[in-house]
Amino acid sequence: MSSYVDSKYTNNTSRTFIGKGSEGGIVLMTLFLESSESSVFENFIVTDSPGSFNPVVMQMIEKDDFPKNKQRKKLHFSFSTSNNHDQCTRLINMINEAQYPWLQFESIEYTNSNYENTYPTSFAAGIKYVFDK
């Protein structure tokens, strides 16, 4: 994947954190928990973040309980038919409604693909989103 990104997006030096499933949950939590002083990544690509992570992130959003001093970030969040539709939709809506000035956000629901088959498409869409805009 890195050779593809390096060859296609040569003018972009930003750092991107990518994960699916439990690793996607860690990526999502990292976005909200890091502060500008400890920031490592500018872009975050998450697919099928699990039900064990999503409620924690939603609670952080509801309580406004995370560092606010963030630089510009991009998040591409997607989920497949294997994930909890209602929970993912609620998380997406919460992020959209919060309108964080530091966050550029895109979400995609893959309605014809499960966990094992979604990530190649979702990772490609996420890379395109974070590097093309």
Secondary structure, DSSP 8 states (H G I E B T S, - for coil): -HHHHHHH-TT----EEEEETHHHHHHHHHHHH--TTT---SEEEEES--TTTHHHHHHHHHHT-S------EEEEEEE-TTS-HHHHHHHHHHHHHHT-TTEEEEEEE-TT--HHHHHHHHHHHHHHHHHH-
